[in-house]
Every structure is written in structure tokens, then in C-alpha cells.
Amino acid sequence: MNTCKMRLTTAIMALVGLVTTTWGTDSPSETRAGLTFFGWSDQHVQVDGDGGHLVPAIEAMNGLPGRAYPEAIGGVVGKPAFVFGLGDITEWPTRAALNTYEQLITQRLKFRSYDVAGNHDSGGNSPSRTVLDWLIARHGGLSYTFEKGGVLFVAVYSEYDESLNSPAQPITKKALDYIRKTLAKAPKGKPVIVATHLCFDSITNRDEVVDALGDANVLMVLGGHYHKANVRQYRGVHFVQLPSPTPNFPNEVTVIRITSDRLVAIPFNYDTGQWATDKRKILDKPIKGPAIPGHQEQPAVR
């Protein structure tokens, strides 16, 4: 009897170990196809917990794998390794709003989610730790890193200064120090993506931000905050702004695909079922990306 129990326990432990080891990793087929992830921002779940406006975006992301990209990009959307949310999860950080968001991303969304905090998530003039503490418990910190498909992702929390009474803000010294220290530890040439809530158009100390990136192989900087998808370039760095599912803004989510030599970020409009055609929203560029065995990418369209 004891022997049987030991065998059963061993089998269960082996199964758990397998699940733990493979969670969040790339299968060989996904690796060969490159790294895919989806991006959105500014979900603004209401204080009473109403998050109905998020459902169409979530269902769109669930249904995107297998959809053909525009001809100039080629191929089909792969299964995303994760979904990146760039802040303002809540309109204001009530427990009802947070509970709705957590339920939607863990039970309705089919893919793992990473998030950073936005200015609304800290409570504005009525500070609250509700969302901030949830993010710390979920990710180990308000600023944190993770790696997928050979790319280092640096999620950066920059505290919002309400006294400025402006949506345009500097990235804080603490956040800049985190970027510098993190990138200094990365292997030389390691592909990196930096993500924070503020978008390029709202960052008032852009030169300090670019200086903090140093000579790291930063593929792009992701932001949210202003609710609409766009792409900016400054001092050789591409800043990609992710869209919001809130009413009165384009119903889009951004699909990002990274291969060994090409980066594509393109919004998909889930209301019309069409890919974006506005070049101001699309990033398609050659990169020094992660090594992907057996993969040959077509040249980027410029």
C-alpha cells in the first residue's frame, strides 16, 4: 500500500513539475514561427465593476491566432505568448473594478497577462494601494522583468505626479534608474523591449529616457495613456503607443510579431475586422532579434 502511494505521489510530482517547467515557455513550433504577443492599454474598468467594454477586445484577442496578416507582412497570427496591458486598468482603484479585471483576464482571456500600473490605478488625489498591491503580488514588483522567446521585457512603473495637473509627465528618476540598472545587467546585444504607462507624446523628458537606454539593443518602447495606437521615432528609438478598448476610441488591439530579423507591430480593428492601414500606426522594421532556429523571414517593408 505504501509503495503504491509513493508511486502515485511520484507521478503527481512529475506531472506538476512538467506543468511548472512548461508554463509560459515557447514550444519548438512557436519558437520557429517567432514570438507573438498582443498589446492593449487603458482598460478603465468602472468603479462599480462594469467592464463590459473589455469583452469585445478580449474575444478579438482570443480569436486572432490563425488570422492572415496583410500581404505585405505575410503569414498568419501565431498563438501569443502573452498579452501586455500598459496601465489604467481601472477608472479608479476600487475593489469591484479590480475584481472584474482580474476575472476577465484569468477566466475569459485565453492567454497569460502581464500588466503595469497607470496613473488612474494609484487613485489620483485619493491614493489607494488596491491595484498596486495586486500587481506586486502578481508580478513581484511594480517594476519587473520577464523573458519570452529570447527577448527581455522590462516593465517600468513611473509614479504619477498629481501636483503637475497635467497628463504630460516626466518618467521619474527612480524609473530611469531601474531601466539603467536592468539594462546594464543584460547580456550585450540581448533584444529588449521596455514598457511603461506613459506614451511618447506624454513623456516630457524624452532625452533622459533615451539616454537611460544606453547602447542596449532596445527593439522598441511600449506605452499607453493616450488611448490611440501610433508609432513615433526619436533619436533612433521607436515608441509604440497601444490602443484602449474604452468607448469613443478605435476598437483596436495591437499584434506584435518578433523574428530573428524583423519586428512588426500592427493594430487590428475588431469592430470592422480589418488590419490598420494607416502607416502612422504600424511599425515594420529590421532588427537584431533573438536567434530562431530554422526560421527565414521576408525583408521588412519600408
TAWOQUI-V82808 format. One record per helix or strand. SS is the DSSP state (a for helix, b for strand). FROM is the first residue (numbers start at 1). TO is the last residue. If there is no record, write none. Layout:
BEGIN
SS FROM TO
SS FROM TO
END
This chain:
BEGIN
a 2 22
a 28 33
b 35 41
b 45 45
a 52 64
b 68 68
b 76 76
b 83 85
b 90 90
a 95 108
b 113 115
a 120 122
a 130 139
b 144 148
b 151 156
a 162 164
b 169 169
a 173 185
b 191 196
a 200 202
b 203 203
a 206 213
b 217 223
b 230 234
b 237 241
b 244 244
b 252 258
b 262 269
b 274 275
a 279 281
b 283 286
END
